[in-house]
Amino acid sequence: MTPAEMTERFFGEARRRMDLAPSIERLLIMPKREVRVQVAIERDDGSIATYLGFRVQHDNARGPMKGGLRYHPHVDDDEVRSLASLMTWKTAVVGLPYGGAKGGIQCDPTTLSTRELERITRKLVDEIHDVIGPDTDIPAPDMGTNAQTMAWIFDQYSKYHGHSPAVVTGKPVDLYGSLGRDAATGRGLQLVTEAALRDLGRDVVGARVIVQGFGNVGSHTARLLHGAGARIVAVGDVKGAIAKDDGLDVPALLAHVKSTGSVVGFPDTRSVAADELLVLDCDVLVPAALGGVLHRDNARHVRASLVVEGANGPTTPEADAVLHERGIVVVPDILANAGGVTVSYFEWVQNLQHLSWAEARVDDELQQRMAASYATVRDVAKSKGMSLRTAAFVVAIGRVGKATVMRGI
């Protein structure tokens, strides 16, 4: 099942519960604009390389469109279209005045020099600068891109439109970025994990947590949950996975990863196969790597009582149905990992107001926004007798649909 088909399945379940008219459904599903551009550069060796760039702008009923920009060999129309739609629902469910967008370039950043990456980024801006902007569409980092990428976009866009730091978020702090942005997605995951555990009658202190994926999102999630008293009993990355029943020393693990590039080989742990990691005994499972890792073949073997989605689309619709049937609570991606876009919103606000917030204010505002959003979704789920995922889509679709109708078609 493609990412777009997965999104449509989850959307469809919420639509059926809302009795949404087919005409409104089509209006909300169809992207506002899809852009495909040629990105041609001269490589360091003098050869010419041509890449395919995408930007899908899904909806702007509630405000400017917002979404990441990824550099990856397998970026395609279907993936970007699906992720743009998810951004619409994600920004709506946490009450941000945004719509959804997503973009990417079909390239392998690991094979490109820093100078080549800069050329690719600036050439992409040359091609799409007239359809992005602080009041139109605001990119952000994603897979294969980072704060430096955003700095190049800001600079190149400003050459066309004047000084415009609010055109992108996720910039370096020294170049109009926001304090607290790096850890924002992980902090949001920590906050909703603690809230969901309380609803299950559990405390985060002593809770056994598995984090699949140890990049920016997974590592910050593990660090923050460990700091709150949870036991991180297993983690994994692209090179392997490790486990320790009485809990990992997360600060020491972070130092190990910084020096070696992987969790593999961390002392006093046992190696775990990648497919085994997801079905180890634990209280909380945080899939924070790739999409589709929980599927019909392994969902029946998951032993967590709570799944908190750090990645986009880590659970297929078939797996989601199995987990719901088994009574395993799933906090969906459009709510659980919304901390990143929330602090991106704070960065955008700071840029527009020419202000800089203290990190404590950023964290406090994030805590309030995530707590309120989780409570809204939980209450809808309880009152309507539906899963948190369906409830999150119901909340988001309701907000976007209402804005669309009020603005006029």
N, C-alpha and C positions, 0 to 999 in steps of 0.2 A: 504494500500500500504506500502510495506516494505521500509526502508531507501535506500537499494540498488536499488529498482525499481524507487524510486523518483529521485535518481541521474542519472540513465540511461535515464529517461524521459527528464530531463533537458539537458543531454549530447546529446540525440537524436535530440532535437530541434535545437541545434547548429550545429550538424553534417549535418542535412538537409540543413541548410542555407549555409554551407561550401561545400556541394557536396563532402563529404569525402568518399573515396573508402572504401567498406566494409572490406577489408583486413587490412587497416590502422586503421579503427574503432575498430576491434577486438583486434589488437595489443595494442591500447591505453587503452582499457577497462580492459583487463585481467591483474590481479595482477602478479607481478614478482615472489613473493613468499608468501606462507601462512604457518604460523607455529602455531601448537597447542600443548601445553605441559601440563603435569601434575605438579601441584604445591602442594606438600604435606608438612605439617608442624605439629609439636607438639604444641598443644594449651597450654595455661597456666595451665589448669586443668589436663594436662597429656594425654588427648585424642589426637588421630590423625585425622586431617582434611585434605581433599583433594579437591583442587579447579582446575578449568580449566583456563588455560592462553592462550591468543591469541596474535599474532603479524602478521599483514598483511602488506607486503611491496609492494606498488603498482607500482611505477615507479622510475627509477633513471637516466633517459636520461639527465636531466639537473643538476644532482648533487646528493649528499647523500640524502637518504630518511629521512623525518622529520614528526613527528606526536605524538600526545598525548598518554598517558597511563591512562586508566580509571579503577577504581575499582567499580563495580556495580553488583547487583544480576542478572540483565537482559542483561549483555554483551553477545553477541553471534557473530558467524561468519558473519552473514549478516550485522549487525550494523557496525562491525569493518571494513569489506570490503568496505562498502559505505563510511565511514569516511576517510579511507585511500585514496580512489579515490578523495574525495573532497579536501584532503590535496594536492594532485598533482596539481589540478586546482587552488587552493588557492595560493600556492607558485608561480605558474607560472604567475598568473594574476597580482601579485605585484612584479614580476621580481626577485624573490629570486633564488639563484642557488641550488635549492633543488628539490627532488621529494616528493611523498607522502607516508606516512605510518600511521598506527594506531595500538593500542594494548589495552589489558585489561585483567583483571582477574575477573572471575565470582564469586564475593563475596560481602558481605555486610559489608563495612568498619565500619559502626556504631555499629556493634556487636563484633568488634575485638579490643583488647587492642593495645596500641602503640607497645608493644613488639611483639605481634602477627603480626601486620602489617609490622614490620621490618623483621620478619622471612619470611613472604610471599614474600616481595619485593626482599630480598636477594636470596631466592630460585628461583624466576623467573629469576633473572640475571644468576644464575648458569645454567639454562636451555637454555637461549637465548644469552649468552654473545658472542658466536662465530658468530652471525648474526647481531649484532649491533656494533656501534663504531663511532668515530668522522668523519670517511670518508665513512661510510656505512649507518647507520641508527641512528638517534639521537632522542630519546624519550623526552617527555616534560610532565608537569602536565596536567591533565584533570579531569573529574568528579571523586571525591573520592580520588584524589591524590593531593599532594602539594609539596612545596619546600623541606620539610623533606624527602619525598619519593624519590625525585631526588638526595638528598644527599646520601641516602643509595645506590641508583643505582650507582652513581659515585664511592663510596667507594668499593662496591663489584666488579664492573667491573675492577677497578684499581688493585685489588688483582690478577686478571688474566693477565692484559695487561699493568701494570705500570700506573703511574700517568696520568690520562686522564679526566680532568674536562670537556673537550668538548664533552664527550659521551652523556651528557644530558644538557638540558637547563631548566630554571625555578628553578635553585638552590638558596639557601639562599645567600644573598648579601655577607655575611661573608665567604662564601665558593664558590667563583668564580661566583656568580650570577651577574646579571646586574641591576644597578639602573634603575628605570622606568619600570621594567617588570610587577609588580603587576597591574599597571594601564594601561598597554599598549593596551589591547583589547578595554577597555572603551575609551581611548584617540583616538584610530583609529576610533571608532564609532562616537565620537564627531566631528572629522575632516571631515568625509564623510557626516555626517548630515548637517554640515554647508555648505559644497560645494553643496550638492543637494538642499538645501533651496535657495541658491543663484541662481541656475539654474531655480528654480521655481519663481524667483523674490521676494523672501522672505528673511528676516533677522532672524538670530537666536535669537536676542533680542526680547523678547515677544512671541516667538513661544511656543505654548502649546504642551507639550510632555508627552506621557504615556510610562512608562517603565515596561514591564511585566517580572518579574524575578529580584530579588534584591540581587543576590550573588555578586561575585567579578566583573563580567562584568557589570551587571545592576547597581550596586551601584556606580561604578566609572563613568559610562556613565551619570547617573543622576547628580552626583557631578560636573562633568566637564561641562555639558550643562547648569546646574544651574549657575555655575561660569561665563559662557559666556553670561548669560542674558536670557536664556530660562526659561519658567515657567513649572515646573514639576507638572502636575495637577493630576496625579494618578500613583501609583506604586503597585506592587503585589509580593508576594512570595508564598512559598508552604503552608503557614498557612492562607493566606487571602490577601485582597487588600483594599487599602484606596484611597480616592480622596478628592481634595480640589480645587474648581474652580479657585481661585485666586493664586494658586500655593503653593506648600509645602516648608517649611523651610528645605532644604535638609541637611545642617550641623546638625541641631537638630534631624532630622530623623535618620541620621547615628548614632548619639549618642544613640538614643532610641533603634535602632536595636542592637547595641553593648551590651546594658544592658539587653535587653529582648529576643533577638534572632529572632525578627520578626518585620515587619512594623505594624502589627496589634496592635491596642490600642494607636497609636500615637495621641496625643490630637488635638482637633479642626479639625477633619476630619470625613468623613462619610465612612462607610463600603461599599464595592462593591463586588458583586459576581464575581468569577473567570471568568466566561464566558462573563460577562458584561464588564469587564475591557478592553477587546480587541475591543469593539465596541463603547466605549464612544467617544464623540466629541473631536477632537484634531487636531493638525497640523501634528504631527509626532508620529508614533507608533513604539516602539522599542521592539520587542519580543526577550527577552534575557534569556529565560529559556529552555524549552524543544522543541523538534522537533514536527512538525505536528499540532501546535496550531491554525494556520490559515488554514481552510479547506473549502470545498464547502458549508457547512452549515452556516458559519459565514462570509465568504468573502464578500458577498453582503451587509452586514450590517456594514462593517468597514467604519468609517467616517474620518479617517486620509487622508490627501492628499499625505503623504510620509510614507513609511514603510522602516525601516532600520533594517536589520536582525542581531541581536546580537548573537542568538543561531545558531547552525548548523541545517539546514533543518526545520525552523519553518513554512514554507509555502509549502503546498502540490502543486503538479502541477495543480490540478483543481482550487485551490484557486488562484494560480499565474495567471492563464488565466483569471479568473474573475476580479482580481484587475487590470490587464493590460487593459481589456475591459472597465473598469470603469474609466480609466485614472489615477489610483493611481500608483505613481512611487514606485518601489521596488528596493532598493539597496541590492543586493544579498549577502548572507553570505560569499561566497568565496572572495568577495571584502570587505564588510563592517566590518567583524570581523577579518580581517587579521592583525590587529595591534599586536596581541599577538605573532604570528609566526614571524612577522617582527622583533620585539625586541628580540625574541629568536635567530634569525639570528645574531643580533648584539652581543648577549651574546656569541654565538659560535665563532664569529670573534674575540672578545676580548680574549676568552680562547686560541684560536690558536696563537694569537699574544702576549700572556702573558701581556695584557694591561687591564686597567680599565677606561672606559669613564665616564666623568661627566654626571649627569642626564640631564643637559641642552643639551648636545650633543645628547644623546639618543632621547630626545623629538624632537629636531630639525631634526634629520635624519628620524625619524618616520613621521613627518609632510611632509617632502619633498617626501618620498616614497609613502605615502597614497594619497597626492595631485596629483602626477604624474600618479599613477595607476587609480585613479578615472577619471582624465581627459582623459586618453586613452580609457577607457571603454565607457565613455559618448560620445566621438567623434565617436567611432565605432557604437554605438547605433544610433546616429543621422544620420550618413552617410548611414547606411544599413537599417534604418527604423525598428529597432528591440528593444526589451526591454533591460534594463541594464543587466538583468540576462543572456539572450541569448548572448549579446555582451561580457560579462565577460567570458562565456564559449568559445566563438569564439576566443577571445584573448588567453586564456589559452591553448586551444587545438592546436591553430596555433603554439604557442611557443614550446609545448611539441612535437608535430608532426614534426616540423622542426628539433629539436634537435635529435629526434629518427632517422630520415632519414639521417641527416648529419653524425651521428656516425656510421651508417651502421647497417644492420639487420643481 
